């Protein structure tokens, strides 16, 4: 596929789908209910962390990020910290049916500092360094947050209200 094909797919006519592009390959997904619940739970917990620690944040959501002609990506949620930026500091991906880590190359080309992947009830943090992404146990963007600690709250998003989860998180983070 060409970059022009990708540009056509990310137009208003195809809203509701998440579309990404990498080196001539286009991926189109339609998020499920559980997918959206996990993504919203993670997004809510990040914002709760920011409120608790007075960390200035700018939500960017699932904005389409592009670096033509090789990469285009729409994360499940994304945020910039400290100052508003055109590329997020943190992108979050929730995957149910594929290995989401293939998206790391796209994010590296886009220049996203940190990417979190939730898959199979596990969450993995990746930080960008000179040599590419490496798995990290503590967030660069949210320094007092580990993947293991966050996971204890995220998976509750499939069965509990975000209000309860975020209240419990706020008390312990």
N, C-alpha and C positions, 0 to 999 in steps of 0.2 A: 504494500500500500504506500501511497505517497503522503507527504505532509499536507497537501491540498485535500486529500481524502479525509485525513484526520481533522483538519479545520472545519470541514463540512459536518462531520459527526459531532463536534463540540458546539455546534450552533444551537440556537433556541429550539429548533425542531426536534432535538433529541434529548431534551431535559428529562431528568428522572433516571438516566443511565450514567454510569461512571465510565469514562472513556480515557484510555491512556495510549501513548505512542512511544515506541522505542525502536529506532533503527529500521523503520519500514514495517513494524508489526503493530497492529492495533488490537487492543483488548477492550471489550465492552462487557460490563457487568451490571446487573440490576439487583441492588441490595434487598435482602430479605428482612422480615420483621426483627428476627433475633440479631441480625447484623446491625441494624439501626439501633437497637437497644444497647448493645455492647458499645458501639461508637459513641452514643450519647452519654452513656455512663462514664466512659473514659473522659470525654470532654467536660462533663460536669465535675469530675474529680480534679482535673487539672485546674479548672477555674476556682474550685474550693481551696486548693493548695495556694493559689495566687492570693486569694482573699486572706487566708490565714497568715501568710508570710509577707503581705503587702508588696507583692511582686506585680509590677505593671505588665499587663498583657493586652494584646490586640487580637481578637478572634478573626481568623481568615476563613474558617470553615472548609468547604470542599471546593474552593475556587480552583479553576483550571490554571495550572502553572505551565509555562511553555519556555523552551529554549530551542527554537527552530535551528536546523531542521531535524534534530535527532530525538528530542524528548518533550513529552507533554504528559501531565499527570494531574489527577484530581484525588487528593487524599480524602479519607473519611472525615477527618477534622484536622485543623492545623491552627497554629498560633505563633505570633511573634512576641518577643519579650523585650521589655525596656523601652523600645521605640518601634513605631509602626514601620514595617518593611514590605517590600514587594514580594519577597520570598520568605516563607515562615522559618522560624528557628526549629519548630517541632511539627512533624507530620505523623499522623496516626493512621494505621491501616488495620482493618478487621477483615480476616479472610476465613471463609468456610470451605471453599472448594478447590483452592489452588495454593501453591507455595508462594506466599506474598513476598518472600525475600528476593524474588527476581526483580522486584520493583526498586531495590536498593541502587541498581545502576542508574535508573531514571532519576532518583532523588539525588544521587551524587552529581550527575550532570547538571541538575537544577541548582545545586548548592545548599540543600537543606542540611542543617547542622546535626539534627537528631531525628531518628525515625523509630517509632514503636510499632511492633507487629503483635496483634492478638490473633492466635490460631490454636484450635484444639484446646481451649480453656487455659492456654499459657500465654504469657506476654514476654516479649523480648525487646530490650532496648538496644539500639545501635547508634554509635557516635561516629561522626565524620572526622577523620584524621588525614594527614598528607597522603597516606597509602590507601585510602578508601575507608569504608565503614568497618568497624569492629564491634563486636558485642560488648556491652558495658552493663554492669550490675546497678550502678547509680546513674541517675539522669544528670546530664550536663546542664540542661536548662532549669531543672527543678532539683537543686543540689541535695536536698534532704530526702529525696524520694528514690527508693529502690524498686526494681521490677517485682521482686517477691512480695514486698509490702503492698504495692498497688494491686497486685493480683487478688489479694484477699478481699478486696472490695469490688473489683471489676466484675467477677463472675456472678456476684449477687444481682447484677443488673438484669439477669434473665428471669428472676423470680420476685424481686423486691422493688419498691418504689425508690426512685432516685433521691427523694427527700430523706428517707431513712438512711440510705447508704452514705450520702454526702454529710449528714449530721454525725454519723459514727466516724467517718473519715476525718472531719474537722476536729473532733475531739482527740484524735490519736496521732495526727500528722505533725 
